[in-house]
Amino acid sequence: MHFSEGKVVVTFLHKKETNGLLCVVGIRKKANMTTPTTTPEYMLLFRGMDWDRGLSPEEIQNVMSRWIAWFDRLTEQGKARAGQPLTDKGKVISGKKGQTVLDGPFAESKETVAGYILLQVDNLDEAVEIAKECPGLDYGISVEVRLVDHLRASLFSINMVRK
């Protein structure tokens, strides 16, 4: 059984310089989430960092408002448990013992993970239907839907406690 306690806090923030003007759109939302459950969790991974290319500040504001309304609805329905946008700043670590550290993530910008939402829904089909409603799809964002593997996670947790 998986337990969730506390509040989900999601911050949507988008900055873009357009014609010398800095447009910042942001909002912070809180939702009560205290739910013992066995309902599966699915991760929506949003790919694509350049969705706003060529959009005016007003158009960006409109798209961000649609994202916020979508997330608010999912939160109110008890389906969205967490979510965050990601920047393009970071490192990619690979190789045995992490011997290779590269600046990244510098996959093609259309493949870069731009953010995520953690859903708690009954099945993969429901998660896919929610992903199809993503406001970013109209602007080149793609959404990957993945089942969270709680079995492996719980085994990992048990091993961490023993050490």
C-alpha positions as CSV (number, residue, x, y, z in Angstrom):
1,M,0.0,0.0,0.0
2,H,1.3,3.5,-0.9
3,F,0.6,6.4,1.5
4,S,0.6,10.1,0.5
5,E,0.5,12.8,3.2
6,G,0.9,16.5,3.2
7,K,0.4,19.0,0.4
8,V,1.3,18.9,-3.3
9,V,3.0,22.1,-4.3
10,V,3.4,22.8,-8.0
11,T,5.1,25.8,-9.4
12,F,4.6,26.7,-13.1
13,L,7.1,29.3,-14.2
14,H,8.1,30.3,-17.7
15,K,10.5,33.1,-18.6
16,K,11.1,34.3,-22.1
17,E,12.8,37.3,-23.5
18,T,10.8,38.7,-26.5
19,N,12.0,41.8,-28.3
20,G,13.9,43.0,-25.3
21,L,11.0,42.4,-22.9
22,L,11.2,39.7,-20.2
23,C,7.9,37.9,-19.9
24,V,7.4,35.9,-16.7
25,V,4.4,33.7,-16.2
26,G,4.1,31.9,-12.9
27,I,1.8,30.4,-10.4
28,R,2.1,28.3,-7.3
29,K,-0.7,25.9,-6.4
30,K,-1.3,23.9,-3.2
31,A,-3.6,21.0,-2.8
32,N,-4.4,18.7,0.2
33,M,-3.3,15.1,-0.5
34,T,-3.8,12.7,2.4
35,T,-4.8,9.4,0.8
36,P,-3.9,5.8,1.6
37,T,-4.2,4.0,-1.7
38,T,-3.3,1.1,-3.8
39,T,-4.2,2.9,-7.0
40,P,-1.4,2.8,-9.5
41,E,0.7,5.9,-10.3
42,Y,1.8,7.0,-13.7
43,M,4.4,9.6,-14.6
44,L,3.7,12.0,-17.5
45,L,7.0,13.1,-18.9
46,F,6.8,16.2,-21.1
47,R,9.4,16.4,-23.8
48,G,10.3,19.5,-25.7
49,M,11.9,22.8,-24.6
50,D,11.1,25.0,-27.6
51,W,7.3,25.0,-27.5
52,D,7.1,28.7,-27.2
53,R,9.3,29.6,-30.2
54,G,7.7,32.3,-32.2
55,L,4.9,33.0,-29.7
56,S,4.2,36.5,-28.4
57,P,4.1,37.1,-24.6
58,E,0.3,37.2,-24.8
59,E,0.2,33.8,-26.6
60,I,2.6,32.3,-24.0
61,Q,0.3,33.7,-21.2
62,N,-2.7,32.0,-22.9
63,V,-0.9,28.6,-23.2
64,M,0.3,28.8,-19.6
65,S,-3.2,29.6,-18.4
66,R,-4.4,26.5,-20.2
67,W,-1.7,24.4,-18.5
68,I,-2.7,25.8,-15.1
69,A,-6.4,25.1,-15.7
70,W,-5.6,21.5,-16.8
71,F,-3.5,20.9,-13.8
72,D,-6.0,22.5,-11.4
73,R,-8.7,20.2,-12.8
74,L,-6.6,17.1,-12.4
75,T,-5.7,18.2,-8.8
76,E,-9.3,18.9,-7.9
77,Q,-10.2,15.4,-9.2
78,G,-7.5,13.9,-7.0
79,K,-5.6,12.6,-10.0
80,A,-2.5,14.9,-10.0
81,R,-0.2,14.2,-7.1
82,A,2.8,16.2,-8.0
83,G,4.4,18.0,-10.9
84,Q,7.3,20.4,-11.8
85,P,8.8,22.0,-14.9
86,L,12.5,21.3,-15.4
87,T,15.1,23.7,-16.8
88,D,17.7,22.8,-19.4
89,K,20.5,23.1,-16.9
90,G,22.0,20.0,-15.4
91,K,24.6,17.2,-15.8
92,V,24.5,13.7,-17.4
93,I,26.4,11.1,-15.4
94,S,27.3,7.8,-16.9
95,G,29.9,5.0,-16.9
96,K,31.1,2.8,-14.1
97,K,31.1,4.7,-10.8
98,G,30.0,7.8,-12.6
99,Q,33.3,8.4,-14.3
100,T,31.7,10.4,-17.1
101,V,30.0,13.7,-16.3
102,L,28.8,15.9,-19.2
103,D,26.9,19.1,-19.4
104,G,23.4,18.4,-20.3
105,P,20.7,17.4,-20.9
106,F,21.7,18.1,-24.4
107,A,19.6,15.7,-26.4
108,E,17.8,17.4,-29.2
109,S,15.6,20.0,-27.6
110,K,12.4,18.2,-28.8
111,E,13.6,15.1,-26.7
112,T,14.6,16.9,-23.6
113,V,12.4,16.3,-20.6
114,A,10.8,19.6,-19.8
115,G,8.7,18.6,-16.8
116,Y,6.5,15.9,-15.3
117,I,3.2,15.3,-13.6
118,L,2.7,12.3,-11.3
119,L,-0.8,10.9,-11.7
120,Q,-2.8,8.5,-9.5
121,V,-5.4,6.9,-11.8
122,D,-6.9,3.5,-12.2
123,N,-5.1,2.3,-15.3
124,L,-2.8,3.1,-18.3
125,D,-5.7,3.9,-20.6
126,E,-6.9,6.6,-18.2
127,A,-3.4,8.1,-17.9
128,V,-3.2,8.1,-21.8
129,E,-6.5,9.9,-22.1
130,I,-5.3,12.6,-19.6
131,A,-2.0,12.9,-21.5
132,K,-4.0,13.5,-24.8
133,E,-5.5,16.6,-23.1
134,C,-2.0,18.2,-22.5
135,P,-2.2,21.8,-23.8
136,G,1.5,21.6,-24.9
137,L,0.7,19.0,-27.6
138,D,-0.5,21.8,-30.0
139,Y,2.9,23.4,-29.6
140,G,5.3,20.5,-30.3
141,I,5.4,19.0,-26.8
142,S,5.2,15.2,-26.6
143,V,4.1,13.3,-23.6
144,E,5.5,9.9,-22.4
145,V,3.3,7.9,-20.0
146,R,5.1,5.5,-17.7
147,L,3.8,3.3,-14.9
148,V,5.7,3.9,-11.6
149,D,7.2,0.6,-10.4
150,H,6.3,0.5,-6.7
151,L,7.4,-3.1,-6.4
152,R,11.0,-2.3,-7.3
153,A,10.9,0.9,-5.3
154,S,9.8,-0.9,-2.2
155,L,12.5,-3.5,-2.6
156,F,15.0,-0.7,-2.9
157,S,13.7,0.9,0.2
158,I,13.9,-2.4,2.1
159,N,17.6,-2.8,1.0
160,M,18.4,0.8,2.0
161,V,17.0,0.2,5.6
162,R,19.1,-2.9,6.0
163,K,22.4,-1.2,5.2
